[in-house]
Amino acid sequence: MLLFLGGWLPPFGFLDFIPGWIWLAIKVFVVVTMFLWVRATFPRFRYDQIMRLGWKIFIPVTWSGSWSWACGSSRRSTSGSEQHDPQARCAPAPRGGADLPWDGPAEGLA
C-alpha cells in the first residue's frame, strides 16, 4: 500500500489541503474493499477445476500466442528496403554469434 499507491501523499497536487493520514485511510479502505469485493464476487474453484483450466485453456492459449509472436517476428524484415516472402514458413530467425554478449567458451573449456 505504501509503496504502490503513494502512501499518505495525495494523488494530485491541488489536494494538498487534506491531511496525509486521511489519504492513507482512504487508500487502505479502497484496497481492502476491492479485495473483499473480488473475493465475494468470484466463485471458489476446486483444485481439479484449476488444473483442468490450466491444461485445457491456459497452456494452449500460451502456446498459440508464443507461436504467433515467433512467426510474426521471424517474418519481419530487418530493414525497410528488404521485402519479406509471404510464402515463408514459420522458422526461427537465423542467429549469429555477433549478437551474443560473449564470443564463445573460454580458452581451454572448448
N, C-alpha and C positions, 0 to 999 in steps of 0.2 A: 504494500500500500504506500509506504513512504517513498519507495524508490520509483515506482512507475507512474503514479498519479500526482507527484509533486508534493505529497505530504500536506503541510499546513499552508503552502503557498496558493494564492488564488490562480484560477486558470487564465484570467485576463487582468491586465494592469489596472484598469479602471475600477476593479472590485477590491482594491486595497483597503477600503474602509471596514471590511468585515474581518474580525479577528481570526488569527490562524487556527485556534482550537476549534472554531465553528467550521472552518473549511475541512479540517481533519475529520471532524464528526460527520459532516455531510458525505465526504468521500467514503468513509468506513461504512456508513449506512447504505450507500448506493451499492457498494461491492457486496456486502453481506446480503442485501435484498436480491441482487442478481443471482448469487449462489443459491439462495433458498428458492427463488423462482424457477431456475433451471432444474434444480433437484426435484421440485414438486411437479414440474410440467412433464418431464420425460420419464418413460417407464424404466423400471429396473430390469436389466437383462440378466438372464442366467448365463453361466459360463459356456454352455454348449451353444447358445444363441450367438454369443460374441465370437466364438471360434468359427461357426458357420458363416457369419458375416465377414470375417476376415478372409477365410479361404475362398468363398464364392463371390464376394463383391470386391473387397479392397485389393487383394492380390491381382486379380485380372485387370482392374482399373489401373493399378500402378504399372503393371507390365505394358499395357496398351499405351499409356501415357509416355512411358520411357521409350518404347519403340517408336512412337510417332515423333517424339522430340529428336531421337537419334537419326531417324530417316530425314527429318526436316533439316537438321544441322549438317548432315553429310551431303545433302543435295545443294546446299548454299554455295555459291561461288566465292572464291577468296578475294576477287577484285571485281569491280563493276564492269570491266571490259570482257571478262570471260563469260561465255554462255554455258549454262549447265544443260545436261542431256535430260529431257523429260522422261526418257525411257530407262533411265538409270535405275538399277535395283538398289535397295537399301543395303548399304555396305558400310562398314566402319571407315571413317576418313583416314587416308594414309597418314601415318605419323612418322616423323623422323626424330633423330636424336637431338636435333638442334633446339627444339623447344623444351627439352628436359633441363632441370636445374643442375644436372651433372653430366659429365661426358661418358660415364660408364663406371665399371668397377675399378677400385683402386689397384695399384700395382701389386701383383702377387696374389690377388684374390680371384683372378680370372681362370 
